[in-house]
Amino acid sequence: QLQLVESGGGLVQPGGSLRLSCAASGGTLNDYTFVWVRQAPGKEREVVSCIGNSGSITNYADSVKGRFTISRDNAKNTVYLQMNRLIAGDTGVYYCVAEVLPRLVYYCLTHMEYRFWGQGTQVTVSS
């Protein structure tokens, strides 16, 4: 059973940066597409980014494109989300999520049925 543990959240001022990490265990990571999902207070969950099995294909929500970068290191069993130029609208709980579905990286932004979820890490952007 794949287990996911996020870290790296915190309080940051607008314009600042954070790097989230997702440590994975209990599965063959190369099999999985990894996704970062966030939930802002009072809002529905939103997929912000995903990365394919090899790491060569990524996808981003328009709201974060150009500011966030997703990456993975299969040797270290870790997925990252580098978040730059943060704004108040980025505040929320960020979840690391994984699934095995063909070509998921191409439609992850509109897909929300995932079996494997981390516990989430809080990101607060405020002055």
C-alpha positions in Angstrom: 0.0 0.0 0.0 1.5 3.3 -1.1 2.0 5.8 1.8 2.6 9.5 1.3 3.9 12.0 3.8 4.0 15.7 2.9 6.3 18.3 4.5 7.5 21.9 3.9 4.4 23.9 4.5 4.3 27.0 6.7 3.6 30.7 6.8 5.2 32.9 4.1 4.7 36.5 3.1 3.3 37.3 -0.4 6.0 37.1 -3.0 7.9 34.5 -1.0 8.7 30.9 -1.8 8.2 27.4 -0.3 9.1 23.9 -1.4 6.8 21.1 -0.5 8.1 17.6 -0.4 6.2 14.3 -0.6 8.0 11.2 0.7 6.5 8.0 -0.7 6.9 4.4 0.5 5.3 1.0 0.0 5.1 0.9 -3.7 7.0 1.0 -7.0 7.1 4.8 -7.5 7.7 4.5 -11.2 4.2 3.1 -11.6 2.5 6.2 -10.3 1.5 9.6 -11.5 1.9 12.1 -8.7 -0.5 15.0 -8.2 -0.6 18.0 -5.9 -4.1 19.0 -4.8 -4.9 21.9 -2.6 -8.0 23.0 -0.7 -8.5 26.6 0.3 -10.8 27.5 3.2 -14.4 27.2 2.1 -13.5 26.0 -1.4 -13.5 22.7 -3.2 -10.3 20.8 -3.8 -8.3 21.9 -6.8 -5.6 20.0 -8.7 -2.6 22.4 -9.1 -0.1 20.2 -10.8 0.9 16.6 -11.7 3.9 14.8 -13.0 4.1 11.6 -15.1 5.9 8.4 -14.2 9.3 9.4 -15.7 9.1 13.0 -14.7 9.4 14.3 -18.3 5.7 15.3 -18.6 4.1 17.8 -16.2 0.8 19.7 -16.1 -0.2 22.9 -14.2 -3.4 24.7 -13.4 -3.5 28.1 -15.0 -3.6 29.7 -11.6 -0.1 28.5 -10.8 1.6 28.2 -14.2 4.9 30.0 -14.3 5.1 30.2 -10.5 5.0 26.5 -9.4 7.3 23.7 -10.5 6.7 20.0 -9.9 9.5 17.5 -9.9 10.2 14.0 -8.8 13.3 12.0 -7.7 12.4 8.4 -8.1 15.7 7.3 -6.5 14.8 9.3 -3.4 11.2 8.3 -3.5 10.2 12.0 -3.3 8.1 14.4 -5.2 8.5 18.1 -4.9 6.4 21.3 -5.5 8.5 24.4 -5.7 6.2 27.4 -5.2 7.5 30.9 -6.0 5.8 34.3 -6.0 3.2 33.1 -3.6 0.0 35.0 -3.3 -2.8 35.0 -0.8 -4.9 32.8 -3.1 -2.4 30.0 -2.7 -3.3 29.6 0.9 -4.7 26.2 1.7 -3.9 22.6 2.6 -1.7 20.9 0.0 -2.1 17.2 -0.5 0.3 14.8 -2.3 -1.8 12.3 -4.2 -0.9 9.4 -6.4 -2.7 7.1 -8.8 -2.0 4.5 -11.5 -3.9 5.4 -14.6 -2.8 5.4 -18.3 -2.0 8.9 -19.5 -3.3 10.5 -16.3 -0.8 13.3 -16.5 -2.7 14.7 -19.6 -6.0 15.0 -17.8 -5.1 15.2 -14.1 -6.4 18.8 -13.8 -10.0 17.6 -14.3 -9.6 14.3 -12.4 -10.3 14.0 -8.7 -10.7 10.3 -8.0 -7.4 9.2 -6.5 -6.8 6.3 -4.2 -3.6 7.4 -2.4 -3.5 10.6 -0.4 -1.1 12.1 2.1 -2.3 13.8 5.3 -1.8 17.3 3.9 0.4 20.3 4.8 -0.8 23.8 5.5 0.4 26.7 3.4 -0.5 30.2 4.6 0.4 33.2 2.5 -0.1 36.4 4.6 1.7 39.5 5.6 
